[in-house]
Amino acid sequence: MKRRQGWLFFIIFLLTLSVYLLINYPLQLGLDLQGGSQLTLQIIKEEGKVTRDELEAVNSVIDKRVNNLGVSESNLQTLGGDQLILELPGEQNPLVASRVLGKTALLEFRTQKEGTSIDLKTLQLQRLTIKELIEQYSFAEKSQNDNNLKVIQEDLKNIEQELNYSSTSNDLYGKLIEIKKYVDKEITNLFIKTDLSGKDLINAGRRQEQTNSNWEVLLTFSNSGGEKFAEITKSIAGTNQLLGIILDGESISEASVGNQFASTGITGGSATISGNFSAENARELEVQLKGGSLPLPIEIVETNTIGALLGSKNILKSLYAAISGLIFVGIFMIFNYRILGFVSVLSLVIYGFFNLAIYSLIPVTLTLPGISGLILSIGMAVDANILIFERIREELYDGNTLTRSIDSGFQRANSSIVDGHITTLLSCFVLFLLGTNFVKGFAATLGIGVLISLFTSLNCSKNILRFFTTYQSLRQKDLYLPRNNFSN
Amino acid sequence: MKYNLELIKNKRKIIGFSTVLILLSLLGILYSTFNTSYKKPINLGMDFVGGNELRIERICNEECSNFSPDSVLENLRENSKNKNLLNNIKLQSQNNNKLISIRTPYLSIQESNNLITNLDNIIGPLNYESKDSRLIGPKLGKRLLTNCVTSLLVSLFAISLYITIRFDKKYALFALLALFHDLFIVFGIFSWLGIILSVEVNSLFAVSLLTIAGYSVNDTVVIFDRIRENLKSKKEGYNETIQLSVNESFRRTTFTSITTLIPLLSIILFGSYSLFWFSLALSLGIIVGSYSSILLAPSLLLKD
């Protein structure tokens, strides 16, 4: 008897502990419950698998960029060896993050090939024209001026002919952007690589130009980077060769180095890029350069955004679903099993608390699929109770005493219960290993639920029931079986 | 209360009923596969083919004004830079014109934002706090599909292995037959739903199939356990013992199905819309699963 009471105290202790945990370590809510954005970033590698080192390297660059962006409470984690998941809680626009994160941001400094001055001039002029066309396009688009659009189209065709390149985009705007990129790449081809790159930077900043409203990006080189920069500028100072600043294979700025630097090059370990940046663009480039370039390109393959209001609605709806599910299951059990049903309701409540406490302990981030896993596992937890109670009823029908019936009911239902839990656990395990983030939430809560229900439905129900049966008034058989069925 | 299901008498009817269900499912799957507008056994949703799904509410004082989806689309097209993309756009309104849902092929975040801004200009103001937007690239879609198919196959294999080890051959075969019967019928129902109501399946559907697999096997195992136990004590003939065992486990099986269906029903009724089809698939699976464990699988065990 003492030992049995011991179990009961243990259960009460665990229950108190769960409540304590839940109060002090509140549950973490997923983005579908609190609102926010989630970006899935896919690392692109043409051949072979992404190695662990590469994943780490990409992860750390992205992490730096996210931090420099100043988004609050963001969360970055790796998924399945070649994906990263970035969560931005609240009403933060994923657009800026996507622009900053998606670029490789490989910064290069190149020197112009000799004898390409004329080619470069032509290309620069063409670039200027395209930029103007792009500006004109947005005006024409806004005012719905079809004539202007036609003129732009004509101009674009001329440039395409000059370049001997035909664009493949479907719409005019896409074509303009495509041609601009093409020209930037063509310019890049007129330059030779040097050993100075974004790796030689220790910092980046931005400021507004004094003469106009454009922004420029400031670069600070490391010691060796500063020396390299001096060396390179020295080699082209006073010549008609230009210094090309190239980002991801597209030239963003070409600058001449004055004759006065011919003896020492540009020293001081810093440089500015002024390429007609808007405030936004300058900030994005700054963040990218500070984080360094990505060792492998990435692509944003999934974006989910949930508004905060919708999130809180989702919480309420899930709460309604869970509570009404519990209540109706409870009514069903008490109606069919009387005292036994009441015991199962008690152990279900305990079951709920244990589950939530485990979520806050591990911690499991609660999402919509996660909640549905929990709600579904309520049904499965009751399943074990039903198996046991049916056995107890059979034993009672056979005329056994209450204590004996209860003991053998629990004993004989054991193997079926364990079997059923194992098949469900198998499914959960596979889901957790192979599933997406979304699916993992479901698998985790269902799996945890199944494990906990092994304890609550076998141990808790048994001990609560035994405790009840110590009271003489609760030992009448008709409290366990509906009377009219008893005679059967 | 004793139950008396006449399994032996109705063996042919039960097997016939299941055959009809299977054939109907097969018909749906074949129709969907060979119909030129689907070309797939089941209507694959955005998770698997990529695309952009947006739901957002309008802010209205009392009642939201009426609008025609076609004219809104026309307006959106005029304001969009990418004309081609909007050829495949679908727009619906729900809740008395309050809730707008839009489906398009894959868009970049920038393009999606532009779409929302344009929408706001046409039928705004919109409540951005109520936004639910999903963008899935086509590459990820393919990957998710392979992922889901692999997890289904792996776990079916694992369950089969477990069953074969635990039971002898005949039992294992019939338990698995019942399992595939259940999965096939749920799959078939969703093929039909895809054809009739253009219901799409996403990764949660794969999850529901997996869960149904675990559940259905569990149900069958409990009944087979009972049959084995009773056959050992052998009071009556083989067929009669099977029938008796089924009747003994009837309450348990229906009760557990009911207690699992109750929470699922409450998700269907009160839960978030994103879980609606998922819970429905699970509910159907549980109903078909209990039917096959109580009636079909034991009937297959009966000797002529």
Interface residues (C-beta under 8 A of the other chain):
Chain A: D32 G35 T40 Q42 E91 N93 P94 L95 S98 R99 E141 Q144 N170 D171 L172 Y173 G174 E299 I300 V301 E302 T303 N304 T305 I306 G307 A308 L309 L310 K313 N314 K317 S318 Y320 A321 A322 S324 G325 L326 F328 V329 F332 M333 N336 L368 P369 S372 I375 L376 I378 G379 M380 V382 D383 I386 L387 E390 E394 S415 S416 D419 G420 I422 T423 T424 L426 S427 C428 V430 L431 L433 L434 G435 T436 F438 V439 F442 A443 L446 N485 N488
Chain B: M1 K2 I56 E78 K81 N82 K83 N84 S108 I109 Q110 S112 N113 N127 Y128 E129 S130 K131 D132 S133 R134 L135 I136 G137 K139 L140 L144 N147 T150 S151 V154 S155 A158 I159 Y162 R166 S203 L204 A206 V207 L210 T211 A213 G214 Y215 V217 N218 V221 V222 D225 E248 R251 R252 F255 T256 I258 T259 T260 L261 I262 P263 L264 L265 S266 I267 L269 F270 G271 S272 S274 L275 F278 S279 L282
